[in-house]
Amino acid sequence: MSTHARPLAEWLSAASDEQLSTLFTARRVRPDVNWQDFFDAAEALLDPASLARVLPTLTRDEAAALLAFAASPASEHSAQRETLESLALLRPDGAPFPPVVTAVADRAEPSAPSDTVPEPTTDTETAHAAERAFTTVSTLADLLLLAREKPFTLLAGGNVSAGEKRQLGESGVVAESIDALIAIAVDSRLVAPDARRLRTTPQTEEWLRSSVADRWSTLVECFRDALPRGLRTADGGWIPPSDWADAHPWDPAWAEQSTALLERARLLGLIADEGREPAWAAAIRRGASVDATPLTALLPSEVDRIFLQNDLSAISPGPLAPGLDVRLRTIAARESAAQASTYRFTPESIAHALVAGETEQSILEFLESLSLTGIPQPLRYLVTQTAQRHGLVRVSTDAETGRTRIESSDQHLIEAMSVDQGLRPLALTKHVASLTTRVGRDTVYWALTDARYPATLVDEDGHAVAGERNPVSEATPDPAPDYSGLIAALRSHQGPDADAAWLDRELEAAVRAKAVLRVSVGMPDGSTRELILEATGLGGGRLRGRDRAADVERTLPVSSIRAATVIAQ
């Protein structure tokens, strides 16, 4: 047992519950850790393994200050001293605990920050940065629309699987940017992991229908808020990007993490390829609120009208306003994405819109309001015919039996479904002029939809309802650990006499180690006598041990022992 733990134990016992919770959170203490008292806590916090976990979290300034305090407790690092004390790395007098000194002995001295202000971008670089930001916002919208239809599969480590990346690459997303784009979306709470799936969140729909300026502003604000504390400045901005690589010098994983953060900043148009900085990024770096005006001034103007063609295609003469684009893409498949995008209407795309809750009337009204040329007759016919066919198959739950019932006015469809090999897992059974199954209503509905049957869900009153295949997942931050139980347990073992408590622990440790002690014993006449004892037992308030000088077994009342020092083990 280390004697260095006692000063820390006394500091812990005097700390408030809030200070203890902050410390335990920063040191990643488990709320169910098996600590009996503050001495256990102090020893654990000064354990080399625990120190090895906390040192990589220190910022460059904190690491430099800790090394300076190890060399001289009088070092002038007042800004970092409070933080280091709150992490239980410094004693109240400013000196690091001896185990901390040992832990940092072989740590490299952090390099001094350059504090070099990034050079402003040239006009060409500024235009490229704006274009890259616009591309990032558009590509991220594409990813979210795909995730809304089919959540991405996650690997055990939380990354998107290689198969998903391959499919995204086939959809036109640059494979090398997928991880960075998803990280940006996670920071912005636009996607959230849920049961090994990456799903969209309630914020996604609002973001998708926002303007490019609002979309970009949201991404940048969330990116800034999610930056590690080593990159943040007191005014709410961030340190120069040239210093990011050394912001956490003792973290072996920081090099990879800082590179990833720089790539996200580049994708968002906050950094140019040569490390220079656009004007809009400079203001944000200094802590100003996000203003997208300088960036959007360099982007092509959005349009709110399109050309509908006789060949069932649509052409947007410029970037279509996001809200209109999102709705149009529930009705038509986008074939090309550029300043002039093209869309294609098909029976499947119209059916997809009907499944999503659109109606024949709502589709035609939307297209009328959007088109510069009216609705061509072929497109109107396609919408009408698809809408008439949609809903021929009705899927409901039988109120009496609880089974799922499939009905249709077209008996040919009933016969086709009953023999469809692709529907065998549903175990469909004929019942009068319908089909029934034990499989749940929603599962049956989506199976029929995937098999291209014109199915619709109906409720108990026979009214059509929209199906929700992939419900959104709320992006909730991890709950803060609750240390109230641990703190209460530690305080319950906190006695009024710290000296007596520490002596008991020293004696217990000596007995376990069969150590040799120098014991100071108070005598009845007020004098003090020193004995050299080989500790053999402790119990009933008495210490037993062999007196080496007299070669006899002695039993001493613990209450008479004034001090005990280990001299050999």
C-alpha positions in Angstrom: 0.0 0.0 0.0 1.4 3.4 -1.0 1.7 6.1 1.6 1.2 8.6 -1.3 -2.5 7.7 -1.3 -3.2 9.3 2.1 -3.1 13.0 1.0 -5.3 12.2 -1.9 -7.7 10.2 0.2 -8.0 13.2 2.6 -8.7 15.5 -0.4 -11.3 13.2 -1.8 -13.1 13.0 1.6 -13.2 16.8 1.8 -14.4 17.2 -1.8 -18.1 17.9 -2.6 -20.3 15.3 -4.3 -20.2 17.4 -7.5 -16.3 17.5 -7.5 -16.2 13.8 -7.0 -18.7 13.1 -9.8 -16.6 15.3 -12.1 -13.4 13.6 -11.2 -14.9 10.1 -11.5 -16.3 11.0 -14.9 -13.1 12.4 -16.2 -11.1 9.4 -14.9 -13.7 7.0 -16.4 -14.5 5.3 -13.1 -17.2 2.6 -13.2 -20.1 3.5 -10.9 -20.2 -0.1 -9.6 -16.4 -0.2 -8.8 -15.6 -2.1 -5.6 -14.2 0.6 -3.4 -14.8 0.4 0.3 -13.6 3.8 1.3 -11.7 6.9 0.1 -8.3 5.2 0.7 -9.4 2.5 -1.8 -10.4 5.3 -4.2 -7.1 7.1 -3.8 -5.0 4.0 -4.3 -7.0 3.1 -7.4 -6.7 6.6 -8.9 -2.9 6.6 -8.4 -2.5 3.1 -9.8 -0.2 3.1 -12.9 -3.0 1.6 -15.1 -5.4 4.3 -14.1 -2.8 7.0 -14.8 -2.0 5.5 -18.1 -5.7 6.0 -19.1 -6.0 9.6 -18.0 -2.6 11.0 -19.3 -3.6 10.6 -23.0 -6.7 12.8 -22.4 -4.5 15.8 -21.4 -4.2 18.7 -23.8 -0.9 20.0 -25.0 -0.9 22.8 -22.4 -2.0 20.5 -19.6 0.7 17.9 -20.4 3.4 20.7 -20.5 2.2 22.1 -17.2 2.2 18.6 -15.6 5.9 18.1 -16.6 6.7 21.6 -15.3 5.1 20.9 -12.0 7.0 17.6 -11.8 10.2 19.5 -12.2 9.2 22.4 -9.9 5.9 22.7 -8.0 6.2 26.5 -8.1 5.9 26.6 -11.9 3.6 29.3 -13.2 0.8 27.3 -14.9 -2.2 28.6 -12.9 -4.7 28.0 -15.7 -3.8 24.3 -15.9 -3.2 23.8 -12.2 -6.9 23.8 -11.4 -7.6 21.2 -14.1 -4.8 18.9 -13.1 -5.9 19.1 -9.4 -9.5 18.3 -10.4 -8.1 15.2 -12.2 -6.3 14.1 -8.9 -2.9 14.5 -10.5 -1.6 17.3 -8.3 -1.6 17.7 -4.5 -3.0 20.9 -3.1 0.6 22.3 -2.9 1.0 22.0 -6.6 3.3 19.0 -6.6 2.3 15.9 -8.6 1.8 12.8 -6.6 4.9 10.6 -6.7 3.2 7.9 -8.8 2.2 10.6 -11.3 5.9 11.8 -11.4 6.9 8.2 -12.2 4.2 7.9 -14.9 5.3 11.0 -16.8 9.0 10.4 -16.4 9.3 8.9 -19.9 6.8 11.2 -21.5 8.0 13.5 -24.3 7.9 17.2 -23.8 5.0 18.6 -25.9 6.0 20.9 -28.8 5.2 24.6 -28.3 2.1 25.7 -30.2 2.8 27.7 -33.4 -0.2 29.9 -33.0 0.2 30.6 -36.7 -2.9 32.3 -38.1 -3.9 30.5 -41.4 -3.3 32.5 -44.5 -6.4 33.6 -46.4 -7.4 31.7 -49.5 -7.0 33.0 -53.0 -10.1 33.7 -55.0 -9.7 30.4 -56.8 -9.2 28.5 -53.5 -12.2 30.2 -52.0 -14.4 29.2 -54.9 -13.2 25.6 -54.6 -13.8 25.5 -50.9 -17.4 26.8 -51.4 -18.0 24.2 -54.1 -16.6 21.4 -51.9 -18.9 22.5 -49.1 -21.9 22.5 -51.4 -21.0 19.0 -52.7 -20.6 17.8 -49.1 -24.1 19.1 -48.2 -25.7 17.6 -51.3 -23.9 14.2 -50.9 -24.8 14.0 -47.2 -28.5 14.6 -48.2 -28.2 11.7 -50.6 -26.8 9.5 -47.8 -29.6 10.5 -45.5 -32.3 9.7 -48.1 -30.7 6.3 -48.6 -30.5 5.7 -44.9 -34.2 6.8 -44.5 -35.2 4.1 -47.0 -32.8 1.4 -45.7 -30.8 2.0 -42.6 -27.1 1.2 -43.0 -25.7 -2.0 -41.4 -23.0 -1.4 -38.8 -20.0 -3.6 -37.9 -19.2 -4.4 -34.3 -16.8 -1.4 -34.1 -19.6 1.0 -35.2 -18.3 1.5 -38.8 -20.5 1.0 -41.9 -19.9 -2.4 -43.4 -17.8 -2.8 -46.6 -20.9 -4.0 -48.4 -22.8 -0.9 -47.6 -19.9 1.3 -48.7 -19.8 -0.6 -52.0 -23.4 0.1 -52.6 -23.0 3.7 -51.7 -20.1 4.0 -54.1 -22.4 2.5 -56.8 -24.9 5.3 -56.0 -22.3 7.9 -56.8 -20.8 8.6 -53.3 -17.0 8.9 -53.3 -16.0 5.8 -51.2 -13.1 7.6 -49.5 -15.5 10.2 -48.1 -18.1 7.9 -46.7 -16.7 7.6 -43.2 -16.1 11.3 -42.9 -19.6 12.2 -44.1 -21.2 9.7 -41.7 -19.1 11.2 -38.8 -20.4 14.7 -39.8 -23.9 13.3 -39.7 -23.5 11.7 -36.4 -22.0 14.9 -34.8 -25.1 16.7 -36.2 -27.4 14.1 -34.8 -28.9 13.4 -38.2 -28.2 9.7 -37.8 -27.9 7.5 -34.8 -26.9 3.8 -34.2 -29.8 1.6 -33.2 -29.4 -2.2 -32.9 -26.4 -2.4 -35.3 -28.2 -0.2 -37.7 -27.6 3.5 -38.6 -30.9 5.2 -38.7 -32.1 8.7 -39.4 -33.4 10.8 -36.5 -36.4 13.2 -36.0 -34.0 16.1 -36.9 -33.2 14.6 -40.3 -36.4 15.5 -42.1 -36.2 19.1 -41.0 -32.6 19.3 -42.1 -33.4 17.7 -45.5 -36.0 20.3 -46.2 -33.9 23.3 -45.1 -32.0 25.6 -47.4 -28.4 24.9 -48.4 -27.3 27.8 -46.1 -29.2 26.4 -43.1 -28.0 22.9 -43.9 -24.4 24.0 -43.9 -24.7 26.2 -40.8 -26.1 23.2 -38.9 -23.3 20.9 -39.9 -20.6 23.5 -39.0 -22.1 24.4 -35.7 -22.4 20.8 -34.6 -18.9 20.1 -36.0 -17.5 22.9 -33.8 -19.4 21.8 -30.7 -18.2 18.2 -31.1 -14.5 19.1 -31.4 -12.3 17.7 -28.6 -11.4 20.1 -25.8 -7.8 20.2 -26.9 -8.9 22.0 -30.1 -11.4 24.4 -28.5 -10.6 27.9 -27.4 -12.1 29.9 -24.6 -14.0 32.2 -27.0 -15.8 29.2 -28.5 -13.7 28.8 -31.6 -10.8 26.5 -32.4 -7.0 26.7 -32.4 -5.2 27.1 -35.8 -5.5 23.9 -37.8 -1.7 23.7 -38.1 -1.7 22.9 -34.4 -4.3 20.2 -34.4 -1.9 17.3 -34.8 -0.2 18.1 -31.5 -3.3 19.0 -29.4 -3.2 15.8 -27.4 0.5 14.8 -27.5 0.3 11.8 -25.2 -2.6 10.1 -27.0 -1.3 7.4 -29.4 -4.6 7.5 -31.4 -4.6 11.2 -31.8 -2.7 11.3 -35.0 -5.4 9.3 -36.8 -8.2 11.2 -35.1 -6.8 14.7 -35.9 -6.3 13.7 -39.5 -9.9 12.6 -39.7 -11.1 15.9 -38.1 -9.0 17.9 -40.6 -10.6 16.0 -43.4 -14.1 16.8 -42.1 -13.1 20.5 -41.8 -11.9 20.3 -45.5 -15.2 18.7 -46.6 -17.2 21.4 -44.9 -15.2 24.2 -46.7 -13.4 25.4 -43.5 -10.0 24.5 -44.8 -8.6 24.8 -48.3 -6.3 22.1 -49.8 -3.1 24.0 -49.1 -4.1 24.7 -45.5 -5.3 28.3 -46.1 -8.6 29.5 -44.7 -11.7 31.0 -46.4 -13.0 34.2 -44.9 -16.2 32.6 -43.5 -14.0 30.0 -41.7 -11.7 32.6 -40.1 -14.6 34.2 -38.3 -15.9 30.9 -37.0 -12.4 29.9 -35.8 -12.3 33.1 -33.8 -15.6 32.2 -32.0 -18.1 34.2 -34.1 -21.5 32.7 -34.9 -21.8 30.7 -38.1 -22.7 32.9 -41.1 -23.2 31.2 -44.4 -23.8 34.3 -46.4 -20.2 34.7 -47.8 -20.3 31.0 -48.8 -23.7 30.9 -50.4 -22.9 34.0 -52.4 -20.5 31.8 -54.4 -23.0 29.1 -55.1 -25.4 28.8 -58.0 -28.9 30.1 -57.2 -31.6 27.6 -56.3 -34.6 27.1 -58.5 -38.2 26.2 -57.7 -39.4 25.1 -61.1 -38.6 22.2 -63.4 -39.3 21.1 -67.0 -41.5 17.9 -67.3 -40.8 16.0 -70.4 -43.0 13.7 -72.6 -40.5 10.8 -72.0 -41.4 10.7 -68.3 -38.3 12.6 -67.3 -37.8 16.0 -65.5 -35.0 18.5 -65.8 -34.1 21.0 -63.2 -32.4 24.0 -64.8 -30.4 24.6 -61.6 -30.0 23.3 -58.0 -33.6 22.5 -57.0 -34.6 24.0 -53.6 -33.9 21.2 -51.0 -37.5 20.9 -49.8 -38.8 20.5 -53.4 -36.0 18.1 -54.3 -36.7 15.8 -51.3 -40.4 15.6 -52.2 -39.7 15.1 -55.9 -37.4 12.3 -55.1 -40.2 10.4 -53.4 -42.1 10.5 -56.7 -39.2 10.2 -59.2 -35.8 8.6 -59.3 -32.9 11.0 -59.8 -30.8 10.0 -62.7 -28.0 12.6 -62.5 -26.9 15.1 -60.0 -25.4 18.4 -61.2 -26.4 22.0 -61.4 -28.9 20.7 -63.9 -30.3 17.5 -62.5 -32.5 15.0 -64.2 -35.3 12.8 -62.7 -37.2 9.8 -64.1 -40.8 8.8 -63.3 -41.6 5.1 -63.3 -44.5 2.9 -62.1 -42.2 1.9 -59.2 -41.4 5.5 -58.2 -45.0 6.5 -58.3 -46.0 3.5 -56.3 -43.2 4.3 -53.8 -44.8 7.8 -53.4 -48.2 6.3 -52.8 -46.8 3.9 -50.2 -45.2 6.9 -48.5 -48.6 8.6 -48.1 -49.0 10.6 -51.3 -52.3 10.4 -53.3 -53.0 10.8 -57.0 -54.4 14.3 -56.3 -51.4 15.4 -54.1 -48.9 14.2 -56.7 -50.6 16.0 -59.6 -51.0 19.2 -57.6 -47.4 19.1 -56.6 -46.2 18.6 -60.2 -48.5 21.3 -61.4 -47.0 23.8 -59.0 -43.5 22.7 -59.9 -43.6 22.5 -63.7 -42.8 25.2 -66.1 -44.5 23.3 -68.9 -47.5 21.7 -67.3 -47.9 18.0 -66.9 -47.4 16.0 -70.1 -50.2 13.5 -70.8 -48.0 10.4 -70.5 -47.0 11.4 -67.0 -50.6 12.2 -66.0 -51.7 8.8 -67.3 -48.9 7.0 -65.5 -49.9 8.7 -62.2 -53.6 7.9 -62.6 -53.1 4.3 -63.7 -50.6 3.6 -60.8 -52.9 5.2 -58.3 -55.9 3.2 -59.5 -53.9 0.0 -59.2 -52.5 0.9 -55.8 -54.6 -0.4 -53.0 -56.1 -3.4 -54.9 -54.5 -5.5 -52.1 -55.6 -4.6 -48.6 -53.7 -5.8 -45.6 -55.5 -5.7 -42.2 -55.7 -7.5 -38.9 -58.8 -9.6 -38.2 -60.3 -8.3 -35.0 -61.7 -11.7 -34.0 -58.7 -14.0 -34.7 -55.8 -11.6 -34.5 -54.5 -13.0 -37.8 -53.4 -10.9 -40.7 -55.9 -10.8 -43.5 -55.2 -10.1 -47.2 -58.1 -9.1 -49.4 -58.5 -7.9 -53.0 -61.3 -7.2 -55.4 -59.1 -8.9 -58.0 -59.2 -12.6 -57.4 -56.5 -13.2 -59.8 -54.2 -11.3 -57.5 -55.3 -13.5 -54.6 -54.5 -16.6 -56.6 -51.1 -15.2 -57.7 -50.1 -14.5 -54.1 -51.3 -17.9 -52.8 -48.8 -19.6 -55.2 -46.0 -17.1 -55.2 -42.9 -18.9 -54.0 -41.4 -15.7 -52.8 -44.1 -15.4 -50.2 -43.8 -18.9 -48.8 -42.2 -17.7 -45.6 -45.6 -15.9 -44.8 -47.4 -19.3 -44.8 -50.5 -17.8 -46.4 -53.7 -19.8 -46.0 -56.9 -19.4 -48.1 -60.0 -18.3 -46.2 -63.1 -17.8 -48.3 -62.0 -15.1 -50.9 -59.0 -13.9 -48.9 -55.7 -15.0 -47.5 -54.7 -15.2 -43.8 -51.4 -15.7 -41.9 -50.1 -15.6 -38.4 -47.3 -13.2 -39.5 -47.7 -9.6 -38.4 -49.6 -7.1 -40.5 -46.7 -4.7 -41.2 -44.4 -7.5 -42.1 -46.9 -9.0 -44.6 -47.5 -5.5 -46.1 -43.8 -4.9 -46.7 -43.3 -8.4 -48.1 -46.1 -7.8 -50.6 -44.8 -4.3 -51.5 -41.3 -5.7 -52.1 -42.9 -8.4 -54.4 -44.5 -5.5 -56.4 -48.1 -6.2 -55.3 -50.2 -3.1 -55.1 -50.7 -3.4 -51.3 -52.0 -0.9 -48.8 -52.4 -1.0 -45.0 -55.9 -0.5 -43.6 -56.8 0.0 -39.9 -59.7 -1.6 -38.0 -62.1 0.9 -39.5 -61.0 0.0 -43.1 -59.2 3.3 -43.6 -55.9 3.3 -45.5 -52.9 4.2 -43.4 -49.3 4.9 -44.4 -46.7 2.3 -43.5 -43.5 3.2 -41.7 -40.8 0.7 -42.6 -37.8 2.2 -40.9 -38.8 4.3 -37.9 -36.4 7.1 -36.9 -34.0 6.7 -34.0 -33.7 9.4 -31.5 -30.0 10.7 -31.3 -29.7 10.8 -27.5 -26.3 11.4 -25.9 -25.0 8.7 -23.6 -26.4 9.4 -20.1 -23.9 10.7 -17.6 -22.8 8.0 -15.1 -24.6 8.1 -11.8 -22.1 8.1 -9.0 -24.5 8.9 -6.2 -24.5 5.3 -4.9 -20.7 5.1 -5.0 -20.2 8.4 -3.3 -22.7 7.5 -0.6 -20.9 4.2 0.1 -17.6 6.0 0.3 -18.9 8.5 2.8 -20.5 5.9 4.9 -17.1 4.5 5.7 -15.6 7.9 6.3 -14.7 8.0 10.1 -14.1 11.1 12.1 -10.4 10.2 12.8 -8.5 10.0 9.5 -5.2 9.2 11.4 -6.7 6.1 13.0 -8.3 5.0 9.8 -5.0 5.3 7.9 -3.1 3.4 10.7 -5.6 0.5 10.5 -5.0 0.3 6.8 -1.2 0.4 7.2 -1.3 -2.4 9.8 -3.7 -4.5 7.7 -1.4 -4.2 4.7 1.7 -5.0 6.8 0.1 -8.2 8.2 -0.9 -9.3 4.7 2.7 -8.8 3.5 4.2 -10.2 6.7 6.2 -7.0 6.8 8.6 -5.8 9.5 7.4 -2.6 11.2 8.9 0.1 13.3 6.1 0.7 15.8 5.9 3.7 18.2 3.9 2.7 21.2 2.5 5.1 23.8 3.2 3.9 27.4 1.0 4.5 30.4 3.5 7.0 31.9 3.2 9.2 28.8 6.5 8.1 27.2 6.9 6.5 23.8 8.7 3.2 23.1 9.9 2.0 19.7 9.6 -1.7 18.8 10.7 -3.7 15.7 7.9 -6.2 15.0 7.4 -8.8 12.3 3.6 -8.4 11.9 1.7 -11.7 12.1 -1.9 -10.8 12.9 -4.5 -8.1 13.5 -7.8 -8.5 15.2 -9.9 -7.5 18.2 -8.2 -4.1 18.1 -4.8 -5.6 18.8 -1.7 -6.1 16.6 0.3 -9.3 17.1 3.9 -9.6 16.0 7.4 -11.0 16.9 9.7 -8.6 18.6 12.9 -9.1 16.8 15.1 -7.6 19.5 13.7 -9.7 22.3 12.6 -12.6 20.1 9.2 -12.8 21.8 5.6 -12.6 20.6 4.0 -9.3 21.5 0.4 -8.2 21.4 -0.2 -4.4 21.2 -3.4 -2.5 21.6 -3.9 -0.6 18.3 -5.2 2.4 20.3 -1.7 2.6 21.9 0.2 2.7 18.6 1.2 6.2 17.6 2.9 5.4 14.3 3.9 2.4 12.2 6.5 2.4 9.4 7.3 -0.5 7.1 11.1 -1.1 7.1 11.2 -4.5 5.4 8.9 -7.0 3.6 
